[in-house]
């Protein structure tokens, strides 16, 4: 089921994947170069409802409007704040999640929105080839329990590049920024997605 939400940044859209007996809501958004069709988002939407987690796939206003380029971080945060009352409406704890740029938004806004936790998929620790441009402060400042799921070959930050902190980090071996694994890898694409969904399911059990 899809729902249109008006925000100060424009019209957003939420696609719900509801659990029959929900105990948590995972509100999760896409990155700056893609939408909710991303393989990790779709895998989570398919897997989590059976474990008591309703998944709300959020499309930011720029994406709904058909634009190819994401706006400035401040505008992304505005769009995210605009959808929050809707994902919080069921009255359940809400995990604020996102992949890539969406993970940055989730971290930046988690405390102010009262998120129960943050799920950061493919957190872009730095631009490719520019480790000096670190965004670690956003991750470390989330202020709530945080799970980072990172591809082992992510050019935006490999797992070993992440600083120590309160967050947990799960590596998806061989995975790139979109968690794609090469054919020569020792694991297949389905196995890579199972690592993501399996670990997220385990983590959500610690939250409620």
C-alpha positions in Angstrom: 0.0 0.0 0.0 1.3 3.4 -1.0 0.6 6.7 0.8 1.2 10.2 -0.3 2.6 12.6 2.3 2.9 16.4 1.9 6.1 17.8 3.5 7.8 21.2 3.5 10.2 19.8 0.9 7.4 18.6 -1.4 5.4 15.4 -1.9 6.8 12.2 -0.5 5.6 8.7 -0.8 5.5 5.8 1.7 5.1 2.2 0.5 4.0 0.0 3.5 4.9 -3.6 4.1 3.0 -4.4 7.2 3.5 -7.0 9.8 0.4 -8.8 11.1 1.5 -8.3 14.7 3.9 -5.4 14.5 6.2 -4.5 17.4 8.4 -2.1 15.5 8.3 0.1 12.4 11.4 0.4 10.2 11.1 3.6 8.1 13.9 3.4 5.5 14.8 5.6 2.6 16.9 5.4 -0.6 20.2 7.0 -1.6 21.0 10.0 -3.8 21.2 7.9 -7.0 18.4 5.4 -6.7 15.0 4.6 -5.3 13.3 2.1 -3.1 13.8 -0.6 -5.7 17.4 -1.1 -4.3 18.1 -4.8 -3.6 18.7 -4.3 0.1 15.6 -2.3 0.7 13.4 -4.8 -1.2 15.0 -7.7 0.7 14.3 -6.1 4.0 10.7 -5.2 3.0 10.1 -8.9 2.1 11.8 -10.4 5.1 11.0 -8.2 8.2 7.2 -8.3 8.4 7.3 -12.0 9.2 9.4 -11.0 12.3 7.1 -8.4 13.6 8.6 -5.4 11.9 6.5 -3.2 9.6 8.6 -1.7 6.9 7.8 1.7 5.5 9.8 2.4 2.3 10.1 6.1 1.9 10.6 8.0 -1.3 11.9 11.5 -0.8 10.1 14.4 -2.6 12.8 14.8 -5.2 12.5 11.2 -6.2 8.6 11.4 -6.3 9.0 14.5 -8.5 11.1 12.5 -11.0 14.3 14.5 -10.5 17.6 12.8 -11.1 19.7 14.7 -8.6 19.1 14.8 -4.8 18.9 18.2 -3.2 21.1 19.5 -0.4 21.3 17.6 2.9 19.2 20.2 4.7 16.3 19.6 2.2 16.6 15.8 2.6 16.3 16.3 6.4 13.2 18.4 5.9 11.6 15.8 3.8 12.4 13.1 6.4 11.0 15.1 9.2 7.8 15.6 7.2 7.1 11.9 6.9 7.9 11.1 10.5 4.4 11.7 12.0 3.0 9.2 9.6 5.5 6.4 10.3 5.1 7.1 14.1 1.3 7.1 13.9 0.9 3.4 14.7 2.4 4.2 18.2 5.2 1.7 17.9 9.0 2.4 18.3 10.4 3.6 15.0 13.8 2.7 13.6 15.1 5.4 11.4 16.8 3.9 8.4 18.3 4.6 5.0 20.9 3.6 2.5 23.8 5.9 1.5 22.5 9.5 1.6 19.4 8.2 3.4 21.6 6.7 6.1 23.2 10.1 6.7 19.7 11.7 7.0 18.7 9.0 9.5 21.7 9.6 11.7 21.4 13.4 11.6 17.8 13.5 12.6 17.5 10.5 14.9 17.7 12.2 18.3 15.4 15.1 17.4 12.8 12.8 16.0 12.8 10.4 18.9 13.9 7.4 16.8 14.3 4.2 18.7 17.4 3.2 16.7 19.1 3.8 13.3 19.8 1.3 10.5 22.5 2.7 8.3 22.9 0.7 5.0 26.0 1.5 3.0 26.8 4.6 5.1 28.9 6.9 2.8 31.8 7.5 5.2 33.6 9.6 2.6 33.4 10.3 -1.2 35.2 7.6 -3.2 39.0 8.1 -3.1 38.7 11.0 -0.6 39.0 9.6 2.9 40.0 13.0 4.3 36.4 14.1 3.7 35.0 12.0 6.5 31.3 12.0 7.5 32.0 10.0 10.6 30.7 12.7 12.9 27.2 12.2 11.5 27.3 8.5 12.3 28.9 8.9 15.7 26.4 11.6 16.6 23.3 9.6 16.0 22.7 9.2 19.7 20.6 6.0 19.5 21.5 2.3 19.0 22.9 2.1 15.5 23.5 -0.8 13.1 25.8 -0.2 10.1 25.6 -2.7 7.3 28.6 -2.2 4.9 29.9 -3.9 1.8 33.4 -5.2 2.1 34.4 -3.4 -1.1 32.3 -0.2 -0.7 34.3 2.7 -2.3 32.5 5.1 0.0 34.1 3.4 3.0 35.2 -0.1 3.7 34.3 -1.7 7.1 37.9 -1.4 8.4 37.8 2.4 7.7 35.1 3.0 10.2 36.1 4.6 13.5 35.3 2.9 16.8 32.0 4.0 18.4 28.7 2.9 20.0 27.5 1.5 16.7 27.5 -2.1 15.6 29.0 -2.9 12.1 28.2 -5.9 9.9 30.2 -6.6 6.8 28.7 -8.0 3.7 31.8 -9.7 2.1 32.7 -8.6 -1.4 29.7 -6.2 -1.5 30.0 -2.8 -3.3 28.0 0.3 -2.4 24.8 -1.4 -3.7 25.7 -4.7 -2.0 26.3 -6.3 -5.4 28.9 -9.1 -5.3 31.1 -10.1 -8.3 30.6 -13.4 -9.9 34.0 -14.5 -8.8 33.1 -14.0 -5.1 32.9 -16.9 -2.7 29.3 -15.9 -1.9 26.4 -15.4 -4.3 24.0 -12.4 -4.5 21.2 -14.2 -2.6 23.6 -15.1 0.2 24.8 -11.5 0.5 21.2 -10.4 0.9 20.6 -13.1 3.5 23.5 -11.8 5.5 21.8 -8.3 5.5 18.3 -9.5 6.4 19.4 -12.1 8.9 21.5 -9.7 10.8 18.9 -7.0 10.8 16.3 -9.4 12.1 18.6 -10.4 14.9 19.3 -6.8 15.8 15.6 -5.8 15.8 15.0 -8.5 18.4 17.2 -6.5 20.8 15.1 -3.4 20.3 11.6 -4.6 21.3 
